[in-house]
Amino acid sequence: FGGSLSTLGALDLSAYANGFLVLEAKGTPGATFEIGLQSGDYEAGTQRSASVTLGQNGDFELDSQSYLSIKVSMNEIAGETDLKDVRAPLYVKGLDSFQGAELRIRQARFIK
């Protein structure tokens, strides 16, 4: 399971290299999801992901009742991603125990 908000062309998010990905999330406890951004082109083999893990044994534990505020340093997650070539500014991928699980995201944004 996975999905993304993709763009028709590349987005240049390099101005946020020292900034943060900020969002609010809630979901099924015990389920594990990866959430972040992707750069490059999948078909060309250049796609790279920058992410954090939400859920069991992840960077942030999910709660089904209330939204968790998440602020992630772009410096910490960017790794090999090319912030001048972002094709999916937000993507989600189910990792473990996600079948039938729920994940809700709101107010996802980049800040400097």
C-alpha positions in Angstrom: 0.0 0.0 0.0 1.2 3.5 -0.8 0.3 6.7 -2.4 1.6 10.2 -3.1 0.7 13.7 -4.1 2.7 13.9 -7.3 3.5 16.8 -9.5 3.6 17.1 -13.3 7.1 18.6 -13.2 9.9 18.9 -10.6 9.5 21.2 -7.6 12.5 23.0 -6.3 12.3 22.8 -2.5 16.0 23.5 -1.9 14.9 26.7 -0.1 13.6 24.4 2.7 16.9 22.4 3.0 17.4 23.9 6.5 13.7 23.9 7.3 11.0 21.4 8.4 8.3 19.1 7.1 5.4 19.8 9.5 2.1 17.8 9.6 -0.5 16.4 11.9 -1.4 12.7 11.8 -3.5 10.1 13.6 -4.2 6.5 12.9 -4.5 2.9 14.0 -2.1 2.1 16.8 0.2 -0.8 15.9 0.2 0.0 12.2 3.4 1.4 10.7 3.7 3.9 7.9 6.5 5.7 6.2 5.8 9.3 5.3 7.9 11.9 3.6 8.8 13.2 0.1 10.3 11.8 -3.0 12.7 13.2 -5.6 13.8 12.0 -9.0 12.0 9.9 -11.6 10.9 6.3 -10.8 11.1 5.2 -14.4 14.6 6.5 -14.9 15.7 4.8 -11.7 16.6 8.1 -10.0 13.8 8.2 -7.4 14.9 8.8 -3.8 12.8 9.0 -0.6 13.2 11.1 2.5 11.0 10.0 5.3 10.1 9.3 8.9 8.3 6.3 10.3 4.9 6.7 12.0 3.6 3.9 14.2 4.8 1.0 16.2 8.6 1.2 16.9 8.8 4.3 14.6 9.9 7.8 15.0 6.4 8.8 16.1 3.6 6.6 17.7 0.1 6.9 16.2 -3.0 7.6 18.3 -6.4 6.8 16.9 -8.2 9.5 18.9 -6.1 12.7 18.6 -3.8 14.2 16.0 -0.1 14.2 16.7 1.9 17.2 15.7 5.0 16.2 13.8 7.9 18.5 12.9 10.8 16.8 11.1 14.1 18.5 10.2 14.8 18.4 6.5 18.5 18.2 7.3 17.8 14.9 9.1 15.7 13.2 6.5 16.9 14.6 3.1 19.8 12.1 2.7 20.3 11.4 -1.0 17.1 13.2 -2.2 17.5 16.0 -4.6 15.5 18.9 -3.2 15.7 20.7 -6.5 13.9 17.7 -8.2 11.0 16.9 -5.9 8.3 14.9 -7.8 6.2 13.9 -4.8 6.1 16.5 -2.0 4.1 14.0 0.1 4.0 10.3 0.0 2.8 7.5 2.3 3.8 3.8 2.3 2.4 1.1 4.6 5.2 -0.9 6.2 3.7 -3.3 8.8 0.3 -4.2 10.1 -1.4 -1.7 7.9 -4.0 -3.9 6.3 -7.4 -2.4 7.4 -5.5 0.3 9.3 -6.3 4.0 9.0 -4.0 7.0 8.6 -5.3 10.6 8.6 -3.0 13.5 7.7 -3.8 17.2 7.8 -2.0 20.4 7.4 1.1 19.0 5.8 3.5 21.9 4.9 7.1 22.9 4.6 8.5 25.7 6.7 11.8 27.5 6.8 
